[in-house]
Amino acid sequence: MYNNIIVPMALDHGIADKTVAIARTLLSTGGQITALHVHEKPPNTVSAYVDDTVMKNAFDRAQTKLQERVAKMHDVKAVIIKGHSGRTIVDTATSMEADCIVLGSHKPGLIDYLLGSTAARVVQHAPCAVHVARY
């Protein structure tokens, strides 16, 4: 059982509900589940042409969507951080002294074998246990 679990959430699909359910199963009494969304900015070649207001509005929309997503999950705290998904999940787990990360992963395609998926990066570098739910 774990006391401090992070559940990374992409806001464009429903995997998070399943991973939160897994986290609840693994959570010790009195423990904390944190839903983490990492907001990635576009690559520099794109962001050079995007107004700062557009970027801020995108972040604000993501923050609102995350809050709506966890509003009915009374035992889950929502956190949104700007950064690169794999690195930011690992860095957040380290800074929050998480003892477990529960994340969903799609079945890998060819590009994932060449570049590595977010889940693979988290598994390789996490400072704690990682449970990957394959969807």
C-alpha positions in Angstrom: 0.0 0.0 0.0 1.1 3.5 -0.8 0.7 6.8 1.0 1.4 9.4 -1.8 0.3 8.4 -5.3 0.5 10.5 -8.4 -1.8 9.8 -11.3 -0.7 11.6 -14.5 -3.7 12.6 -16.6 -3.9 13.5 -20.3 -7.1 15.5 -20.7 -8.0 14.2 -24.1 -9.1 10.7 -23.2 -10.8 8.7 -20.4 -7.9 6.5 -19.2 -7.6 8.7 -16.1 -10.8 7.3 -14.5 -9.4 3.8 -14.7 -5.9 4.8 -13.3 -7.5 6.7 -10.5 -9.5 3.6 -9.6 -6.3 1.6 -9.6 -4.7 4.2 -7.4 -7.5 4.0 -4.9 -7.0 0.3 -4.6 -3.3 0.8 -3.9 -3.8 3.7 -1.5 -3.2 3.3 2.2 -5.8 4.7 4.7 -5.2 8.4 5.1 -3.0 8.5 1.9 -3.2 11.1 -0.9 -3.9 10.8 -4.6 -2.7 13.7 -6.8 -4.0 14.0 -10.4 -1.2 15.6 -12.4 -1.6 17.2 -15.8 1.6 18.3 -17.5 0.8 21.1 -19.9 3.4 21.0 -22.8 4.0 24.1 -24.9 4.4 23.6 -28.6 7.8 23.2 -30.1 9.9 26.4 -30.5 9.3 26.3 -34.2 5.6 26.7 -33.5 5.6 28.7 -30.4 7.6 31.5 -32.1 4.5 32.2 -34.1 1.9 31.8 -31.3 0.9 34.9 -29.2 1.5 34.7 -25.4 -2.2 35.3 -24.9 -3.1 32.2 -26.9 -0.6 30.2 -24.8 -2.0 31.5 -21.5 -5.6 30.8 -22.7 -4.6 27.2 -23.6 -3.1 26.7 -20.1 -6.2 28.2 -18.4 -8.5 25.9 -20.4 -6.4 22.9 -19.5 -6.5 23.9 -15.8 -10.3 24.3 -15.9 -10.7 20.9 -17.7 -8.5 19.2 -15.0 -10.6 20.8 -12.2 -13.8 19.7 -13.9 -12.4 16.2 -14.4 -11.6 15.7 -10.7 -14.5 17.7 -9.2 -16.4 14.5 -8.5 -13.3 12.7 -7.2 -13.4 14.2 -3.6 -10.3 12.2 -2.6 -8.1 13.5 -5.4 -6.1 16.7 -5.5 -5.5 18.3 -8.9 -2.2 19.8 -9.9 -1.2 21.2 -13.3 2.4 22.0 -14.2 4.1 23.3 -17.4 6.8 21.2 -18.8 7.8 18.1 -20.7 5.6 15.1 -19.8 8.1 12.5 -18.9 10.6 14.7 -17.1 7.9 16.7 -15.3 6.2 13.6 -14.0 9.5 12.3 -12.6 10.5 15.7 -11.2 7.1 16.1 -9.6 7.2 12.6 -8.0 10.6 13.5 -6.6 9.6 16.9 -5.2 6.3 15.6 -3.8 8.1 12.5 -2.3 5.6 10.2 -4.0 5.9 6.5 -3.3 3.9 5.4 -6.4 2.9 6.6 -9.8 0.0 5.1 -11.6 -0.3 5.9 -15.3 -2.0 4.6 -18.3 -0.2 3.7 -21.5 -1.4 3.0 -25.0 -0.1 0.0 -26.9 3.2 1.2 -28.5 3.4 2.0 -32.1 6.6 2.0 -34.2 7.4 5.6 -33.3 7.3 4.7 -29.6 10.0 2.0 -30.2 12.2 4.6 -31.9 11.6 7.5 -29.5 10.2 6.0 -26.3 6.9 6.7 -24.8 6.1 8.9 -21.7 5.4 5.7 -19.7 8.7 4.2 -20.7 10.6 7.3 -19.6 8.7 7.5 -16.3 9.4 3.8 -15.6 13.1 4.3 -16.3 13.6 7.4 -14.2 11.0 7.4 -11.5 12.2 7.6 -7.9 9.4 5.3 -6.7 7.2 2.4 -7.8 5.4 2.8 -11.1 2.2 0.9 -12.0 1.4 1.0 -15.8 -2.1 0.2 -16.9 -2.0 -0.8 -20.6 -5.0 0.3 -22.7 
